[in-house]
Amino acid sequence: MSQAPVVTSRQLMSALRKLGFVQTRSRGSHRRFEHPDGRKTTVPVHRGRDIPRGLLRQMVTIDVGITMNEFAPLL
């Protein structure tokens, strides 16, 4: 398994959109994305801060359902 890259919330949201996810709602500094097949994930949006690697790995592998190797080209 490859190491998780350092990404911003903007980069992560762009990659999710490429995968077919759509932003369905937002509350405070968090954005909720859903896929037509039922997968869901929440992206924290904090200015000037990157997504922590552990959280990114969890979001990509568990919530989105792809490997880090499949995720890297989407950035």
Secondary structure as GFF3:
##gff-version 3
##sequence-region A 1 75
A	DSSP	alpha_helix	9	18	.	.	.	ID=ss1
A	DSSP	beta_strand	22	27	.	.	.	ID=ss2
A	DSSP	beta_strand	30	34	.	.	.	ID=ss3
A	DSSP	beta_strand	40	44	.	.	.	ID=ss4
A	DSSP	alpha_helix	53	58	.	.	.	ID=ss5
A	DSSP	pi_helix	59	64	.	.	.	ID=ss6
A	DSSP	alpha_helix	68	71	.	.	.	ID=ss7
A	DSSP	three_ten_helix	72	74	.	.	.	ID=ss8
###
